[in-house]
Amino acid sequence: MTLNRLVLWRHGETDHNATGRMQGHLDSALTETGWNQARFAVPVLAGFAPELVVASDLHRARDTASVFTEVTGVELRIDERLRETHLGKWQGLTTTEIEVEWPGMLELWRADGTLAPPDGETRVEVSERALAVVDEVDREFSGTVMLCAHGGLISALTGRLLELPVDRWGLLGGIGNCHWTVFTRRPGGDGRWRLSSYNAGTTR
């Protein structure tokens, strides 16, 4: 089988998002705003008619996905390979705190997908584990699958699916809370993906 559409959905707002702290693998919780963002997104995302939702095992993604699956009845799978980038020593810190301790490194990291935070992982590594999930559902389903994950992972996976040079990944903008990115197969049967929408979301 081969998927004809892939939807990448970022989790709703968390307490760390609200206070400007880097999350990575920290298991932060959705705020009430985050729960509401997920609820507002459900009617729009239901229009894609996903056959399956696969979510990161971190609560912010898993809870966001469950809002959708509880309403629609679509199967939910949990996969730790969809976790956000491990940010190492930066996890739990604000960008100001990172800049004080590691001057200039945050800007370099944002521009270079092969650079890892101290004790963390690179976006290239993140894209590899996320791509493995895509490859598995691609063999199993022929319609639409939705992955509920994290902003950094979605950007990295976008670069990978579009076959962009790694030094261009930094040109992709961030993903808003509860916003989504959609890929469809290119016509012609070569199996390659094309970007249909990026960082789309509701107006509420």
Number of C-alpha atoms within 10 A of each C-alpha: 10 15 21 17 21 24 23 28 32 28 31 29 24 24 17 19 17 12 10 14 18 17 23 22 17 17 14 18 19 24 17 12 15 23 20 17 22 27 16 18 22 19 14 11 18 14 8 16 14 20 15 19 23 24 31 23 21 23 17 27 30 21 22 28 28 20 17 21 17 11 12 14 11 16 13 20 15 17 18 15 19 26 23 24 24 23 21 16 13 22 17 19 17 15 13 13 13 18 14 9 10 13 12 11 16 18 10 14 16 15 17 18 23 14 17 22 19 13 10 17 18 18 27 22 17 23 25 16 16 24 18 13 17 19 12 10 19 19 11 11 17 14 17 21 23 26 29 31 32 28 24 20 26 28 25 25 23 24 23 19 17 14 13 11 10 16 12 12 23 17 11 13 11 13 22 17 21 30 20 26 22 20 22 18 18 13 10 7 7 8 13 14 20 17 15 13 13 20 20 14 20 15 6 7
